[in-house]
Amino acid sequence: MYKTVLFDLDGTLLNTIDDLADSANRVCAAHGWPQHTAAQYCYFVGNGIPKLVERFSPADCRSPAQLAATLAEFDAVYGAHMHDKTAPYPGMPAMLARLKAAGVQMAVFSNKADEFARAVVARYFDADLFTVVRGALPDVPTKPAPEGTRALMARLGVGPDGSVLYVGDSNVDVETAHNAGLPCCGVLWGFRTREELQTAGAEYLAADTAALEKIVLG
């Protein structure tokens, strides 16, 4: 049994891709830039919102000043539309409640901007499920750099002693786990593929929430 579980957010707990894609495409449309499909945005996301903005911006619109302005635009649009289509993955709230009842300590660690991460978690999940909800902070390197994961583990009072599991949907999450000395469970309902998770070296794969629950509780 894993006593502590750190969850990625987008593509793991919540299906946010349509709101992210629609918001980004609204910004693109306002500038007359090419728009992109939700499938493309599955690969644009994962490394934080500034990197998402860089990826959807045309190559000749990526000066530091332009990217900063576009980031501000995206933040405003997404802030207004981040609850339009977003929803928990099937079975997720009930599974989290069962893990909580079984004594598992849980936290959320996302590359999503901290204010947005806190807002969507508060909207879709019970307030007492997670000990900590943490998104990207200006002074902390984004995942997969280990600093944020280590700081979160220190806050939770845990270490890489075999009792902590990281759960996510991309190679970024597997690298995040391994950089902090943790095993990773890759979820197959998220934004990336089984092959990506296997290649990255995920110790476990979960096809649905029932499989994830079994991995956590043993």
N, C-alpha and C positions, 0 to 999 in steps of 0.2 A: 504493500500500500504506500502510495505517495502522500505525505502529510501536508505538503504545500504544492500548489499548482499555480504557475504564472501563465496567464493567457494573453496571446496576441488578441487584437480587437477586430480589425477589418478583415473579413474573410475567414474568421475563426469563430467569434461570438456573434457578430452581426454581418448580414449581407448589405454592405454599404455601396456596392459598386455603381448602381444606377444613379444614386444621388451624387457621387463623386464625378461620374462621367457627364451627367447632365449639367452639373455646375461648371465643369471645365469647358464643355461645349458652348455654354452660354457666354463664357468669356471669349472663347475663340470666335464665335459668331459676331460678337460686338466689335471685334477687330478685323473681321473679314478673313480670318485664318481658317485653314482646313480643320474640319472637325474629325473626331475619331470614334470608333465603335467601343461598346462596353468591353468587348473581348480585348481590344488593344489597351484599354485602361487597366485591365487586370495585370498588365505588365508595366504600366506607368507608375502604379502605386506600389507601396511597400517600403520605400526609403524616405518617407516624410513628404509633407506637402510642398516645401520648396523644390524638391527633386521632381515631384509630379508636375509642378508648374514649368520647370525647365523642359521636361519631356514633351509636354503638349505645345510649348511655344515653338514657332518656326525657328530654324537655325539662325536666321538673321535678326531675331528679336530676343536675343539672350544676353544683351549687355547687362552688367550688374544693375544699372538703374532701371532698365526695362523689366528685368525679372522681379525686382523689388516692387515695382508698380503693378505688375501682373499678379504677384502674390497677394497684394492688398486687395485687388479686384476679386480674386478667387475667394479669399477669406470672407469677403462681404457676401458674395453670391452663395457660397456653400453654407455660411451661417444662417442664411434665410431659407435654405432648401434641404438641409441635411436630414430632415425627418419626412420628406415627401414619400419616399419609397423604401427607406431602410427598415429592416425588421430582423429579429433574432432568427437564427437558423432553426429548423424544426426540431423540437424536443429540447432545445438548449435551456430555457428557463427552468423546466422541471428537473433536468439533469443537474444543473448547478444547485438547485435546492436540495437534491438528494446528497450531493457531495458535501454541502454545508452541514446537513444533518448528521453525516457520517464523521464529522470532525475535521474535514479537510479545510485548511486555510487557503484562500484564493486571492489572487491579485490580477490586475490588468496592466500590461505594459505594452504601449503602442507607440509607433512612430507618428501617429496622428498628433496634430497640435494639442497640447495639454487641455486647453479650454474646450476643444471640440470632443476630445476623448471623454472628458468628464461629463459633458452635456449628453452625449448619446448613451453612455452607460446609465446615467441617472434616468433617462427617458424610458429605457427598455428593460431595466432589471431592478430588482428590489435593492434598496439602499444598503441592506446589511449583508449582502452576498460577498462583497469584496472588501478585504481589509484595506487595500490601497488601490486606487485607480490613478495611473500615471501615464501621461502622454509625453510628447517631445517637448523639452524645455530648452530655452536658448543657450544655456551654458553647459549642456550635456550632449556629447556626441550621440547621434542617432544609432539605433540598432543597425548592424550587428556588433558595433563597438561594445565592449564589456562594461564600461563605466556605469551606464544607467542600470543595467541588470544587477550589478554588484551593489549599487546604492539601494536599489529596491529590496534586495535580499537582506541587506543590513537593517533596513527599516522593519522588515518582517521578522528579524531575528533568526535567520536561517543561513545555511551555507551549503556548498556543493558536497553534501555528505551522503548522497544517495536517497534522500527523502524528498527532494524537490524535482518536479517535472515541469518543463516548459512545453507549451502547446501552441502551435501556429500552423500556417497554411503555405509557407513559402520557404525558399532556400535562405532568405534573410533570417527567418525564425530559427531554422536549424543552426545556422552560423551563430546567431545570438546565443542560443543555448550552449553550444559547444565552446564558444569563447568565454563563457562564464562557468564552464565545468559541469554543465547540466546535460542530462539526456533530453531528447526532444520527441514529442509525438506530433507527427504531421497529420493534419486533418484533410480528408479527400473531398470535402464539400466546398472548399474555399476557392480562391482565385487562381491557383496554380495546379500543376499536375502531379500525379503519383510519381511519374518519372523524375520530375525535378526534386521532389522530396527524397526519393530513394538515392538519387545521385549525390545529393547534399549530405546524406548519411543519417537520416532520421532513424532513431532506434525503434520507433513504433509508427504504425500507420493506423488511422481510425477511419472507417468508412461512414460511421454515423455516431450519434451521441451515445448509443448503447455500448458500442465498442470502446469509445473513449472512457466511459464510466468504468468499464471492466478493467481497462488498463490502469486507471488511477487507483481503484480500490483493490485490485489484485484478486 
